[in-house]
Amino acid sequence: MAYDWDRNERDGRFDELAAGLIFFTIITLLLLSAYLVTGLAA
């Protein structure tokens, strides 16, 4: 297990928040692109 014990709680929480935000953005872009493709194809 590669875990940095020297990293404090705030950094860990920020990393989780940033990862969640990036994941949410990617999902939103995928859904938006799929919606546009189906809308144009219709």
C-alpha positions in Angstrom: 0.0 0.0 0.0 1.5 3.3 -1.1 0.2 5.8 1.3 1.9 9.0 2.4 1.4 9.2 6.1 3.0 12.7 6.2 0.2 14.1 4.2 -2.3 15.9 6.4 -6.1 15.5 6.4 -6.9 18.7 4.5 -4.7 17.7 1.5 -6.4 14.3 1.4 -9.8 15.8 1.4 -8.9 18.2 -1.3 -7.5 15.4 -3.4 -10.8 13.5 -3.1 -12.8 16.6 -3.9 -10.6 17.4 -7.0 -10.9 13.8 -8.2 -14.7 13.8 -7.7 -15.0 17.2 -9.6 -12.9 15.9 -12.5 -14.9 12.7 -12.7 -18.2 14.6 -12.6 -16.9 16.9 -15.4 -15.9 14.0 -17.6 -19.3 12.3 -17.1 -21.1 15.6 -17.9 -19.1 16.1 -21.0 -19.8 12.5 -22.2 -23.5 12.9 -21.6 -23.6 16.2 -23.3 -21.7 14.9 -26.3 -24.0 11.9 -26.5 -27.0 14.1 -26.3 -25.7 16.4 -29.1 -24.8 13.4 -31.3 -28.3 11.8 -30.9 -29.9 15.2 -31.4 -28.1 15.9 -34.6 -28.6 12.4 -35.9 -32.4 12.5 -35.2 
